[in-house]
Structure formats: structure tokens, C-alpha cells
Amino acid sequence: MIKIHEANRQLWNNMAADWEKRLNRDGLWHRCHKEPELAFEGGTLDTIREMVGTLRNKQVCVIGSGDNMAAYALAGLGARVTSTDISEERLKLAADRAKVLDVSIDFVRSDAACLESLADSSFDLVCSTNGFFVWIADLSGVFCEVSRILKSGGAYIFYDIHPFMRPWKDQVMPIEMEKPYWETGPFQESADGSYVFNWTLADLLNPLAQAGLIVKKILESPARDSDFWRGSNDASETDESLLDWRANPRAGLPVWLTVAALIS
Ligand SMILES: C[S@@+](CC[C@H](N)C(=O)[O-])C[C@H]1O[C@@H](n2cnc3c(N)ncnc32)[C@H](O)[C@@H]1O
């Protein structure tokens, strides 16, 4: 077990209940098995449909599944979903919600860099979503495991925060750099030994290619609604001007990175 990943597991176990309350407030998880577009940003769901075709009866694995919105959405589309996360506490909450939604999902606790309980060549699609890579010390380990569990011709499709979002202070105006793009961490998240990383585009794509995954499509997209920027603005009400780069210069950069890759 990678030491940083183990520390991050503890952090997520400790945070799971609070995180769940926050998501409960949003209430989106109730809807995404019926409205799958709620679970994917940046054109990712269209890309999944384009690359994989119908999801019905496809074997799908979500890694670092967290809130499991993607897992519920894909299960709602008829896929046979395995949801993996390093945190058993997050998985327990996700399994309770799956019962409420009446969707069938296999939940497997696993470090994404060591998916040992999942068989070689067993999935048509592997997905990861928003805010996953920041927790990963061993990208190469993750992409090699993704590559191993994909069937020949299978797809790995992720969307995550675009690396160009990372160097800035979290404020709307003035735009201010917090650190250089190339300063990737590890950054200590809390005193308990957990760490996060701000990987560059090259950091993400080179180990992916080295794991034998062939990139077929890359999308770079803006936030689709202004709530994305709410944290930076401290505003309690929706402010559509935050989507305009003149009012909020970071809105002139891509917020989401979507990558679709195939295994040969
Ligand atoms: C911010 S969430 C991102 C996932 C999802 N999009 C969400 O918003 O809940 C990060 C998730 O990654 C999981 N995680 C962190 N490190 C991991 C690892 N090495 N392997 C698998 N999951 C990991 C955490 O437990 C957490 O549930």
C-alpha cells in the first residue's frame, strides 16, 4: 500500500459523513440514475456514448467513485457497474444510497493503483471523475491497472479539473497566481499525513500513454453553470456574470479536462 494513499484513505474515512451531508443538501444523487447528464461534466457523457455505444449490459468500473454519481448514472443507463474507492466509509454510504435508488452496483474497496480483486480484461469501460487525480501519488500505477482490467478495445474515459485551474488563488478578482503550474506537490492536506497533488497535463497524459492507452479524444470545457465559481466568489446567490471571463478571468481558461482513451 502506498503510504500517501493510505493516509488519504484515513482522511476520506474521517470526512465521509460530513461530505455526505453536503451532497445531501445538493440532492443531486437522487436524480442522476434517471438524469445521467447530471453526473458528467465537459461533454463526457456524449463521449462515453460515442466511444462505447449503448451502455446496456456493458461491464463498467468506476475508480475513486466517491459520491458515486457516475456509478448511479451508468447503472441507470443499464450498465453492470463495479464501483471502487479507497475509502470503505464512502462506499458504505454509497451502497446505502444505491439501495434507496434501487440500482444494482458491486462495491469493492480498492486503491486505484492496486485493483487486485478485479480480473484482467474484464471491463468495457473504466471511468474516473472530478477531483480524483488530486489524491493520486502513483498515476502510473493507476493507468497500468486501468489498462490491465480493460477488455481489448475497451475505453478509459475521465473528466477532472483541468490542470490550468490549479495555479490560481481561489478568488475572482484580482486574478492572482498562487504557485507555478509546474509545482505539483505533494501538498499536505491536513496534519494527519494526507497529501494532494496538482498534476500538469503532461504528468497525466504521459503515464497514460505509457500504460498502453491510446488517446482518441480530448475536450477542454468551461464550467456549465456559475455555481462552479461560487466558492471563489463567496456569493450565496447565483451570479451568471461569473461565467464571463471579463468579470472572472479564470472563466477564460478550461475548467474541465475530458480524455477518452482506448486499449488496443
Ligand atoms: C473528491 S472525490 C472524487 C470522486 C467523485 N467525483 C466525487 O466527487 O465524490 C475523491 C475520491 O477519491 C477517493 N480516493 C482517493 N485516493 C484514492 C485511491 N488511491 N484509490 C481509489 N480512490 C481514491 C476518495 O476516497 C474519494 O472518495
The ligand as an SDF file (V2000), in Angstrom:
LIG
                    3D

 27 29  0  0  0  0  0  0  0  0999 V2000
  -13.2960   14.3030   -4.4140 C   0  0  0  0  0  0  0  0  0  0  0  0
  -13.7090   12.6070   -4.5840 S   0  0  0  0  0  0  0  0  0  0  0  0
  -13.7560   12.4580   -6.3470 C   0  0  0  0  0  0  0  0  0  0  0  0
  -14.6850   11.3700   -6.7630 C   0  0  0  0  0  0  0  0  0  0  0  0
  -16.0940   11.8220   -7.1180 C   0  0  0  0  0  0  0  0  0  0  0  0
  -16.1130   12.5080   -8.3620 N   0  0  0  0  0  0  0  0  0  0  0  0
  -16.7030   12.7010   -6.0390 C   0  0  0  0  0  0  0  0  0  0  0  0
  -16.8700   13.9200   -6.2900 O   0  0  0  0  0  0  0  0  0  0  0  0
  -17.0320   12.2160   -4.9740 O   0  0  0  0  0  0  0  0  0  0  0  0
  -12.2170   11.7240   -4.2910 C   0  0  0  0  0  0  0  0  0  0  0  0
  -12.4750   10.2380   -4.0410 C   0  0  0  0  0  0  0  0  0  0  0  0
  -11.2920    9.5330   -4.4040 O   0  0  0  0  0  0  0  0  0  0  0  0
  -11.0890    8.5220   -3.4450 C   0  0  0  0  0  0  0  0  0  0  0  0
   -9.6680    8.1620   -3.4720 N   0  0  0  0  0  0  0  0  0  0  0  0
   -8.6230    8.8820   -3.0010 C   0  0  0  0  0  0  0  0  0  0  0  0
   -7.4800    8.2260   -3.2430 N   0  0  0  0  0  0  0  0  0  0  0  0
   -7.8000    7.0760   -3.8710 C   0  0  0  0  0  0  0  0  0  0  0  0
   -7.0660    5.9740   -4.3530 C   0  0  0  0  0  0  0  0  0  0  0  0
   -5.7510    5.9150   -4.2450 N   0  0  0  0  0  0  0  0  0  0  0  0
   -7.7300    4.9640   -4.9380 N   0  0  0  0  0  0  0  0  0  0  0  0
   -9.0850    4.9990   -5.0500 C   0  0  0  0  0  0  0  0  0  0  0  0
   -9.8450    6.0030   -4.6010 N   0  0  0  0  0  0  0  0  0  0  0  0
   -9.2150    7.0390   -4.0230 C   0  0  0  0  0  0  0  0  0  0  0  0
  -11.5430    9.1360   -2.1380 C   0  0  0  0  0  0  0  0  0  0  0  0
  -11.8340    8.1840   -1.1620 O   0  0  0  0  0  0  0  0  0  0  0  0
  -12.7500    9.9250   -2.5680 C   0  0  0  0  0  0  0  0  0  0  0  0
  -13.9350    9.1800   -2.4730 O   0  0  0  0  0  0  0  0  0  0  0  0
  1  2  1  0
  2  3  1  0
  2 10  1  0
  3  4  1  0
  4  5  1  0
  5  6  1  0
  5  7  1  0
  7  8  2  0
  7  9  1  0
 10 11  1  0
 11 12  1  0
 11 26  1  0
 12 13  1  0
 13 14  1  0
 13 24  1  0
 14 15  1  0
 14 23  1  0
 15 16  2  0
 16 17  1  0
 17 18  1  0
 17 23  2  0
 18 19  1  0
 18 20  2  0
 20 21  1  0
 21 22  2  0
 22 23  1  0
 24 25  1  0
 24 26  1  0
 26 27  1  0
M  CHG  2   2   1   9  -1
M  END
$$$$
